[in-house]
Amino acid sequence: MLEEDMEVAIKVVVVGNGAVGKSSMIQRYCKGVFTKDYKKTIGVDFLERPIVVNDEEVRLMLWDTAGQEEFDAITKAYYRGAQACVLVFSTTDRESYQAISSWREKVEVEVGDIPTVLVQNKIDLLDETVIKNEEAEGLAKRLKLRFYRASVKEDLNVTEVFKYLAEKYLQRLKQQTAEEPEVVHTTSNKMGVFTTTSTNVSHQSSSNGHEVISLRPNKQRTKKTKNPFGSCSLL
Ligand SMILES: Nc1nc2c(ncn2[C@@H]2O[C@H](COP(=O)(O)OP(=O)(O)OP(=O)(O)O)[C@@H](O)[C@H]2O)c(=O)[nH]1
């Protein structure tokens, strides 16, 4: 167990070329909806969803970054403090597949090696695929990443992606805590990107610079989480 009665918040960045389905994935996961309209993300959006992983309460904070290079300067700033990453490409867009390594580098430069997953979205459009299965699997192997084929439209494998990342993150966190229990200390200003105003928040940083935001229990909030989408909010 992590510290009892603490809730861990994990900042997850979702990155990849424009129109691969990043916003749709986050909307699907946090709100349970899918829209056919394409609305280009300007800069960064953010939604959250609480989940329970191995009996731990975890709050996933999902950062939706713009895929267009014109927004690179803005989005890079938001990678800082990220604790997990989803790299997305589309079944019908070869360029988005070819760009994956460079997206990974952009994130790594800012935050180092964090739990990361590779997602091929839009597999409902497999008839129109421009990427062979072996190619996608080869990429995952080269990058040493868990690989999911998903369809946000059909709600295939979306939950699994985020569950995997949360598990992987908690696993690393426990390893670090077990190896170096004395280095968990409180910081006050590192996580400026989290705009929560709760007085029950404490920020912690572990030895490798990964950030842990622990939210002390807020009875009102934890009691009304029966609907997993109920407490999603767009900031
Ligand atoms: N067929 C199909 N279409 C999808 C799927 N996921 C997303 N789309 C569509 O793809 C288009 C782009 O989706 P977005 O979620 O806006 O893409 P994005 O990656 O956030 O794009 P940027 O904001 O430009 O970075 C929209 O028209 C979505 O409806 C899917 O699984 N299958």
PDBQT file of the ligand as one rigid body, heavy atoms in Angstrom, charges set to zero:
ROOT
HETATM    1  N1  LIG A 301     -13.351   6.210 -37.443  1.00  0.00    +0.000 N 
HETATM    2  C1  LIG A 301     -12.794   6.736 -36.345  1.00  0.00    +0.000 A 
HETATM    3  N2  LIG A 301     -12.662   8.064 -36.226  1.00  0.00    +0.000 NA
HETATM    4  C2  LIG A 301     -12.099   8.558 -35.110  1.00  0.00    +0.000 A 
HETATM    5  C3  LIG A 301     -11.642   7.714 -34.062  1.00  0.00    +0.000 A 
HETATM    6  N3  LIG A 301     -11.127   8.488 -33.091  1.00  0.00    +0.000 NA
HETATM    7  C4  LIG A 301     -11.247   9.761 -33.510  1.00  0.00    +0.000 A 
HETATM    8  N4  LIG A 301     -11.827   9.812 -34.727  1.00  0.00    +0.000 N 
HETATM    9  C5  LIG A 301     -12.136  11.015 -35.513  1.00  0.00    +0.000 C 
HETATM   10  O1  LIG A 301     -10.913  11.591 -35.928  1.00  0.00    +0.000 OA
HETATM   11  C6  LIG A 301     -11.025  13.016 -36.000  1.00  0.00    +0.000 C 
HETATM   12  C7  LIG A 301      -9.931  13.666 -35.190  1.00  0.00    +0.000 C 
HETATM   13  O2  LIG A 301     -10.111  13.359 -33.823  1.00  0.00    +0.000 OA
HETATM   14  P1  LIG A 301      -9.533  14.295 -32.655  1.00  0.00    +0.000 P 
HETATM   15  O3  LIG A 301      -9.801  13.562 -31.397  1.00  0.00    +0.000 OA
HETATM   16  O4  LIG A 301     -10.052  15.665 -32.787  1.00  0.00    +0.000 OA
HETATM   17  O5  LIG A 301      -7.992  14.317 -33.029  1.00  0.00    +0.000 OA
HETATM   18  P2  LIG A 301      -6.751  14.979 -32.248  1.00  0.00    +0.000 P 
HETATM   19  O6  LIG A 301      -5.644  13.996 -32.298  1.00  0.00    +0.000 OA
HETATM   20  O7  LIG A 301      -7.177  15.442 -30.917  1.00  0.00    +0.000 OA
HETATM   21  O8  LIG A 301      -6.412  16.217 -33.186  1.00  0.00    +0.000 OA
HETATM   22  P3  LIG A 301      -5.621  17.605 -32.820  1.00  0.00    +0.000 P 
HETATM   23  O9  LIG A 301      -6.460  18.337 -31.822  1.00  0.00    +0.000 OA
HETATM   24  O10 LIG A 301      -5.518  18.328 -34.117  1.00  0.00    +0.000 OA
HETATM   25  O11 LIG A 301      -4.273  17.249 -32.292  1.00  0.00    +0.000 OA
HETATM   26  C8  LIG A 301     -12.446  13.365 -35.497  1.00  0.00    +0.000 C 
HETATM   27  O12 LIG A 301     -13.266  13.561 -36.608  1.00  0.00    +0.000 OA
HETATM   28  C9  LIG A 301     -12.862  12.104 -34.737  1.00  0.00    +0.000 C 
HETATM   29  O13 LIG A 301     -14.263  11.908 -34.756  1.00  0.00    +0.000 OA
HETATM   30  C10 LIG A 301     -11.817   6.287 -34.218  1.00  0.00    +0.000 A 
HETATM   31  O14 LIG A 301     -11.473   5.446 -33.372  1.00  0.00    +0.000 OA
HETATM   32  N5  LIG A 301     -12.386   5.866 -35.384  1.00  0.00    +0.000 N 
ENDROOT
TORSDOF 0
